Amino acid sequence: MKQFLEVGKIVNTHGIRGEVKLQPWCNSVDFLKQFQFLYLDESGKMPIELLTVRAHKNCAVLKLAGVDSIDAAEKYKNRILYCNRDDAVIDEDAQYIQDLIGCAVKNAETAEVYGKVTDVVNYGASDILEIEDHGKKRYVPLIDEIVKNTDCENGVIEIIPMKGLFDEN
């Protein structure tokens, strides 16, 4: 599992005092408020201090240490920000989407493997696992009625599929 996780992408500047607008890839802007540092790279070698975080429309507005003008903020546009997994506090039964990607999805009763998770999308009701096997994509809601066990450390998600989901007929 990755140590440094993507939390969002800086999509623009905000105002003239060096704030940046982040498209968050986490459940809420509040998740970002727990961090003192975010990182400009996935290896954690480029930390940047996070001074403030606030919600603004569908984005987060961040004030980063040392970024005090619109010109300085421009340099961060289109950069992805990362958090250190060890610094994050999440619910005990929650998982990071990035940990789900690559997991094998199999039937909890028969052990039949349906494919691997290639993405997790959300169209409003719940997160949905995108599962691919031999070029064919299927979508499984990430809900308790279907997903019975998630073992990211061993790369396995066990499900009881809805009738017809994996039938070839």
Secondary structure, 3 states (H helix, E strand, C coil): CCCEEEEEEEEEEECCCCEEEEEECCCCHHHHCCCCEEECCCCCCCEEEEEEEEEECCEEEEEECCCCCHHHHHCCCCCEEEEEHHHCCCCCCCCCHHHHCCCEEEECCCCCEEEEEEEEEECCCCEEEEEEECCEEEEEECCCCCEEEEECCCCEEEECCCCCCCCCC
